[in-house]
Amino acid sequence: MQTIIELFEESVSKFGSNPLMLEKKHQKYESTSYNEIRQAVFEFSAGLMSLGIKKGDRIALLSEGRNDWVISELAVLYAGAINIPLSVKLGDASEIRFRLAHSGSRIIIISGGHAHKINDLKHELPNLEKVILLDKTGDLDSMDILYETVRQKGRDFLEKEPDKFNERWSSIKGDDPANICYTSGTTADPKGIILSHRNYTANVEQARSLMDVPEWYTTLLILPWDHAFAHTAGIYTLIGSGASMASIQVGSTPIETLKNIPGNIKEVKPVFLLSVPALAKNFRKNIEGGVRQKGPAVKKLFDIGLRIAYAYNGTGWNKGRGFRILLKPFVKIFDGVVFKKVRENFGGRLKFFIGGGALLDIELQRFFYALGIPMFQGYGLSEASPIISSNSESKHKLGSSGYLVSNLELKICDEKKNELPTGEKGEIVVRGENVMKGYWNNKEATESTIIDGWLYTGDMGYMDKDGFLYVLGRFKSLLISDDGEKYSPEGIEEAFTGQSRFIDQCMLYNNQNPYTVALVVPNKEALKNWLKEKNLRPDTRAGQEAALKLIENELHEYRIGRKYEKMFPQRWLPASIGVLDEGFTESNNLLNSTLKIVRGRITEKYHDRINYLYTTESKDICNPGNLEAIDSLMTGERK
């Protein structure tokens, strides 16, 4: 199949009465079939044509996940237009303005929850002609039109000019652009990634070569639907298989929507979930918090079960082999007594997670694997539509990013673009039908990224002898020592935050310096609870010094002679720690829309603090800078 339209049409013909979308607007989830979604797509697409939309026009889409998101995107594609999916996490007007202006969008389709974001913009953009509101939120102005009004126009158009509509969607070819997906723009203006219809259908075929997705599979799409990973691995892979997807129940605020997730999971009973490290860590903290609430006996039982499962599972590749086979009866006992109850909180049908979006700490992978709901790490990037590799139920090795999808070439290259042998580290370079057409109106960036059909990812990694890909991080993120050696900090940072309940966020820094330093955002509530157990007050000097020493001790667990001594080379562990009283968030622009830290901005904001960490005084964890930060964090009083 060459186009998304062909993919959808084939699934409608095979699975027309199957549920495609599950949405909860009131008391319970209600399903909408493939046939019903197709009818809605036809009406909305014809309505867009009645508004004058031509083949190749750009239409932006900004909405939380819901039935109308899929209907809208498919309608845009059936009209021959190009969808510009915008992140719901875009809050800055300048970010939205840039994407609409750069893409030349004629229309934006927007939900009521986000309509306020463009009220002051829409009259400033000369190419923007209409705002289609999925929900009525107030009085309409001359640019506004309701979604239902467009649907009615579409019904009239289909009645009067059905041939014109059928001719339009039948004319779409595989090489025609389907989406322009914008990068987060953390270091410069965002780049618009042009993905064709064939990019998507090829990647769906490739994804299904990694694992089978039967038509009875259901998932709750937790990630934002514009997210490349959710877009392909969720929406289009499920559509291609005749399976179904549910959206999170939308609350009156983003926080309320997030709070709906646990209940929605129990209701939907997903067979698999897509996740990113930030979500995985939250799931783990909630699980461990629930276990602690049940008392020390249950906590001890849980911990013993984890240790036994860790030993039995190994890295998955060697699960139950050798001496491990002796542990199998004990694994079954703890699974039935302890871990089965944890899985019931995920609906009882959950078979696995697929993790993507960023590197996932191996300790997190071991944790979920022990619970019987493994989190299989994958790798991809938007420029590759995005799936490149993944672990799966049938073939996995924890710590790796899995094995390659079908019909994709991969090589590891040195700085001179020479291919390296198996096992050596270098840049990951791929070639296949899933590789983007290029960047919208950015020839220079396209030519520096795609060379002779090969996509240079900017990620460092290597292939092992068993055919598993290991991704080590972005070249732009590398730590560089004073002798020129380079190392990716992402695995260390993930370990620090994933394996300590007292550390929420961390960024390591070394730019040709004698040693590495760390900026650490503590978990205030965990620290306060620990101090309470020690009969120390968080607003006293004694309590605050104890909290700082606890944080230091958590990081020292990776030193020689301590619990995690073999995980990382000692030279890359921080010799000096800067404690912060403010987290990295999207609102302060220190996290991007996929919840990755924006190193350049953090380094710029904390420039003076980083310089201080290279002084002798800073080596004492209870230095004035850290004492001031921990006091501010604990008392809520900024100095």
N, C-alpha and C positions, 0 to 999 in steps of 0.2 A: 504493500500500500504506500502510495506516494504522498498523500495528504491527510491532514487531521480529519477532513470531511469524509474521506473514504473510510478511515478508521472508525469514525462514529457511525456512518451509514451501515457498514458491515455489522457492527455490534447491534444496532437497532434491528436489523433484519434477523439476526440470530437470537437476540435476547430481549426482544421488544417489550415483553411483559415483566421482565426482571426489574426490581427496584434499582434505580441508578443513584438517586439522591435521597438522603434522610435528613429531615430538618425539624427542629423543635421550636415552634413559635409559641405554643401554649403549654398544655399539660403533658404532652407526650410527643415522641418522634413520629412523624408521618412520612411515608415513602412516596416518591414520584418515579414512575417507570421510565424506561428508555423511550418508549413511544410518546409519553406525555412531555418529556423534556424536548424531544425532537419537534413536537408541535409548537411549543413555546419558542424554540430557537427560530423556526420558520417565521413565526409572527413578528418577532422582534427584529430579525434580520431584514425582512421585507419592509418593516417600519423604518429601519435605517436607510434603506434604499429610497423610500418615499421622501426622506429628508434630504436627498441629493448625494448620499454617500456613493463614491465611485471606487473602483478597484484601485488599490494602492494607497487610499486615504488612511490616515492614522486616527485611531480612537483610543482614548485613555480610559482605564478602568480602575477605580479606587473604591474598594468595599471590603468589609470583613467577609470571611467565608460563609457562603449561603448558596441556595439553589440558583439565585439570580446571577451569581458570579460565573458559574459554568455556562448558564444560558447566554449571558452577555458575551463572554469570549467566543463561544461557538457562533453566535449571531454575527459578530464582527467578521469572523472568518468566512462564513457563508456569503456575506456581502462582498467578499473579496478585499476587505480592508485589513489593516494591520493593527493588532491590539498592543497597547502600551500598558502593561500591568504595573500599577504603582503600589508601593508598600504602604500598608495601613499605618506603619510606624513613622512615616514622614510627617513631621509636625511643623517644620520650618517652612514658611511660605516661599522662601527663595528656592528651596529644594524642589517643591512642586512646580513653581514657575519655570525653573530651568528645564525640567523634563517635558513639560507641555510645549514650551517654546522651541526647544531643540528638536523635538520630534515633529513639530508642526501639526499637532493634534487639532482636528476640526471639532471634535466632540469629546466631552468627558462624561462617562457614566459613573455616578457616585451615589453612595448610600447616605441615608439620613444622618448616620452617626459621624460622617466625615464631611458633610456638605459645607459646614462652616469654614473649612480649610480653604475653600476657593471663592468665598463670597467677595473678598477684596481683590481677588486676582482676575476673575473671569472677564472683566471689562478692560483689562490691561493687555490682553493677549490678542493681537490682530488676527491670528489664524483660528482662534477658538470661536465657534459660531453658536454651539448649543451645549447646555448642561442637562443631561438626562438624569432625573432624580428617581432613584429606586424607591424612595419613600417620600411622602409629602411631609415637610417639616414646618412649613409656614407659607407666607405669601410668595407667589411666583413672580419673577420679573420677566423682561422681554426675552432673556436668553434661556430661561428654564422651561423644561417640558417634562411631564411625568412619564415614567416607564410604561404605565398602563395606557397612556395616550398614544405612545409610539406603537405599542402592541396592537391597538385598535387600528391605527393607520396601516399597520402591516396586514391585518386581516382584510382591510379594504383593498390593499395593493395585490394581495394573493388572489382575491376574487376577480379583480379587473385585469391584472397582468401576470398570470402565473408563469407564462412562458419566459418572460423577462427575468423573473426571479430564478427559475430553474436553469436558464442559460448562464446566469451569473455564477452560481455556485458550481456548476458543472465545468466552468472554464478554469477553475483554480488548478495550478500545477504544483508539483513537489518543490520546485525551486522558488516559488513565490514566498515572500516573507510572511510569517505568521505573527511573530512578536518582535518587539524591540524592548528588551529587558535592560534596565539601567543598573549599572554597578553602584555600590554604595558611595563612591566618590570620596574616600577617606583621605586621599593624598592630592587629588586634583578634581577638576570637574568630572562628574559621572560620565561613563562611556555607555552608549546605547548598543547592546549586543543584538545583532540581527539574527534571529533563528527562523529558518524556513520551515515549511510544512514537513519536508522530508527529514530535516534535522530531528524533529520531534518523533515522527513515525519510526525512523531508524533507531532512535534511542529507546523507544518502547520495545521494539523487537530485541534490541541488545539487552535491555533490563530483564526481559522474560527469558533470556538465555541463562541468567543467573539463578532464577528460581521460578517455579510454576505459580501462577495466580489463578486458582479455579474461580468459577463464576459465583460460588457461594461465599467468597471472601468479602468481609466488610471491614472498613477502617473508620476511625474518627480522625479527620484531618486537623491536627492540632496546630501545625505550622501555618503561618500566613500563606494564603493560596497563590500569591504572586511569587513566593520563594521558589527558585528553580527546582529544588529538590522535591518539594510538595507538588509542584506543577506536573512534572513528568512521572516521578515514582508514585505519586498519588493519583491525580486526576486522570491522566491519559493512559497510564498502565492499567488502571482499574477499568476504564472505559473499553480498552482493547480486549479485556478479558470477560466482559459482561458482569463485572463485580459492582459493588456499591460503596458509596462513601457518605459519611455523615459530617455535618458541620457542628461546631460548638454552638450551644445556645447563647445567643447574643444578649448580654446584660445591658443595663442602662449606662454603665461605665466600663472601661477596659478592665479594671480590677474585678468588677462583678462578673464579667465574661470569663476571666481566668479562674475564678472560684467555681464556675460551673463545670470545669473540666472533669474533676473526679466523679461527680454524679453522672455526667454525660457518658463517661467511659463505662460505668456500671450498666447504664441503660442500653447503650449501643452494643456492648459485648464485642469489641473489635477482635479480629483474628490477628492483626498486626498493627503496629503503630510506627509512624515516622517520628524521629526525634533528633534533636541537636544536643550538644553537651550541656548547655545551660538547663534544658528541660530534664535531661538525665540526672543532673545533680539535684534538682528540685525533687524529682521522684524519689531519689535515694534518701534525701534528708527527711522527707515525709514518712517514708517507710521506717527509717531508723527512729524517728520521733515517736511513731505509733508503737514500735516495739518497746521503747523505754517507758512509755506510759503504762505498759502492762506489768511493770515491776522488774526487779533485778533477776528473778528466777527465769522469766521468759527471755530477758535480754541475754543471760548467760547461755541458755539453750540455743538461741538464735546465733550467737557468736560461735559456739561449738559447731553448729551445723554448717556455718559459713566456712570454717577452717577445714572441715572434712570435705565439703564440696569443692573448695579451691584445690585441695590436694588431688582429689579424684579427677577433676576436669582438666587440670593442666592448662594448656592453651587451646583446648578443643581438638586440635590436630592429633594430640596424643592422649585424649581422654580415655581413662580406664585401662591404659596399657601398662604392662609390667606389674610392679607391686601395687599399682592403683586399683587393680581389679579386686583386691581384698577389701577395699573401702565401699564397694557397691552396695552391700546390704545396709550399711550405716547411712549412706546417701539416701536410699529409699525411705528409711525410717524418718529421718529429719525432714525429707520432702513432704511426706504424708502428715507429719505432726505440726510442722512449722511453716514451711514455704508455700504449701497449698493454700493456706489462709491468706497469705500475702497476695497470691495470684487472684484470689476471689475479688480483691479490691479493684482489679483490672477487668472485671466482667466474667472471669472464669474461662474464657475461650482464647485468651491471648497466647499466641505461639511464640512470637518474637517481636523485637523492635528492629528497625533499620536505622542506624545512626549515620548522620551526614552533617554537612555544613561547616564542620571544623574537626580537628583532631579530638579523639575521645580517649581519655586516660584508660590504660589497660586495667587499672584497679576497678574502675566503673564497669568495664566489660566483665571482669571476673565476678563482680557482685551480682549483676543481673543474670549471668549464666548460672550461678549457684542457685538463684531463686527459681530457675526453670523457665525464665522468660529472657533468653539471651538477647543482647543488644549487638547486632551484627554491624560492624563498622563498614562504611562504604566511602568512596572518594569520587569526587567530581567537581566540576566548576561550570558556571553558567555558560561559558563559551563552548562547552561540549554538551550542552542540552539537558542535564549536566552529567549523567552517570558514566563513569569510566570503569569503576571496579566496585566489588562488594563481596563481603562474606555472605554465606547463606547457610540454611539448615544442613544441606548435604556436604558442604565443603567450607570449612572455616578454620582460621588460626587467629586467636585473640592477640591483639597488638598490631595486627596487619590491617590493611584496608581492602583485603580480599583479592580475588583473582579477576582478570579482565573480562569485560563483556565480549560477546562475539563480534566478529567483523570490525575489529579495531586493532590498529598497529600501535605499539608503544615502544619507545626507546628511552634510555637514560643517557643524557649528554653532558659533557664537560663544558667549561666556559667558552671553548672554541667551537662548540656544536659538534664535537666528535662523539660518536656512540661509545659508551662504556660497557664493559662486560658485566655479567650477572654478579650482584653483590656489591658493586661499587656505587657510591652516592653521586648524584648529579641532578640535573633538571629533568623533570618528567615531561616528555614530548609525545604527543599522540596524533594519529591521523585516521579519519574515518568519516562516514556520512553524517555523523552527529556533530561534527565541528562546524561552528557558526560560519555564516557568510562573511562576517566582518563587523566593524563598528560603524554605526550610523554617522554619516558625515564626518568621518575621522580616518582618512586614508593613511596617515602617518602611523597611528596606533595599530591599524589593521596590518600594515606591512611589517611592523616590528614584532607582531605576535604570531602571524601565520606566514611561514616561510616554506615555499614549495609544497604547500598543502599540509604542512605539519604545524600543529598548535603548540607553541612554547608556553607552558602553563605558569611558569614562575614559581613552581613548587619543587622542593628538593625531596628526593626519595631514591629507593632502590628496589630491585626485584630479588627475591631470594631463590634458592635452588628448587623450591617446590612450586614456584610460579605465583607466589603471593607478593603483592605490592605493599611496600612500606612507605608511607608519606611522612616526612620529617618536618615540614613546615614551609612557610613562605621565605624565599630568599631575602625579601625586604625586611623580614623580621629577625634575621639571624643575629646572634651575639657574635661579636668579633673581638678576640683578645688582642693584647698588645703585641703578640708575635704573629698575628694574622690568621690564627686558627679560627674556624667558624663553627657555630653550633646553633641548632634551633631551640628556642626556649619554650615552645608551646607544650611539649610533653611534660616538662618540669612544672610549668605553671598549672597545668591541669592536675598533676599529681598533688601539688600543694593544696589546691582548693577542693579537689575531690576526696582527699584522704584526711582532711582536717575539718572538723565542724566549726573550728574557731576562725577559719580564714575563708572569706567570701570571694575575694578577687586578688589577683597578683599580677604584676608585670616585672619581668627581669630586664636588666639593662647592662650592656657592656659594649661600648663603641671604642675598641682599641685601647681599653683601660687595663690596669694591672689586675683588677678583679671584678667580679660581677656583683651588682647590687639589686635589691628588690624593693618595689613599692607594694605595700600590702594593705588591703582593706579588710579589717577584722569583721567577724560576725558579732555584733553588739549583744544580741540576746544570749548567744551561747556563752560569751564571756561573763555576762552578768549572772547567768545560772551557775557557772563554775565558781565564781567568786562567792556566791551565796552558799554553795556547798562547803567552801573553805572558811566561812564566817568572816569574809572580808567585804567591805563596802566599796562600790565602784566609784564613789565620789571622794575617796581618800587617797593620799599619796601611796600608802602601803598597798591598797587594792589595785591601783593603776600600775604600779611597778610589777606586781605579781602577774597582772594581765599581759604586760609587755614581755616578761620573762617566759610566760606560757607560750606566746606566739613564737618567740625565738626558739624555744625548745621543740615546737612542732616542726620547724624548718631544719633543726639540727638532727631530726630523725633520719635524715638522708646522709649524714656524715659517717665516716668509718667507725665501726663498732656499734652502730645504732640500727634500728629496725629495718630501714630501707637503704642500707649502705651501698648495695650493688645496683641500684636503679639508674643512677646518673654519674657521669664523670665528676669528680670532686671539684675540679677547677671552675665548673659552671654553676656551682651552688653559691648563693649570695653570702658574701663576707660582711655585708652591712645591710641593715633593714630599715626602711622608712615606712612608718605606720601612718596611714591617712585617715582623716575623719569624714571623708566623703567618698561614696562609691563611684565607680565608672558606670554611667547610665547613658541612655539615648538622649535624654533631655539636656545633659551637659556636653553632648557630642563626643563622649569618650568611649561609647559603644556604637557600632554601626547597626543597621537594621537587622542583621543576622546575629546580633549579640556578640560579635567579636570585638575585642578591645582595639581601639585606634591608637596604635603606638606613637605615631608622630604627634598627635594632639596631646597625649598624656605626657610625652617627653617635653613638649613645648610648655605645657601648663606647669609641670613640676621641675622645670629646668634648674632652678636654684636649689631645690631639695635634692635632686640627683647629684649636683655638684657637692653639696654638703656631705653626701654619703661616701665621698672619697676623701674625707678628713679623718684624722685619728679619733676625734671626739665622737664621731658617729658610730664607731665600732661598739660602744656601750649601748645596749638596747634601750637603757633608760636615759638616753640623751635628751636635752631640752626640747628638740623638735618632736620626738616621739611622745614625751610626757605631755606636751601641749596638745598633740593630736588625740591621744587617748583620753585626756580630760574632756576635750570638746566632744568626743564620741560618746563618752559615758554620761556626761551631764547635759548634753545638748546645747552647750553654750560655746559658740564660736569665738575665738580670741581675736 
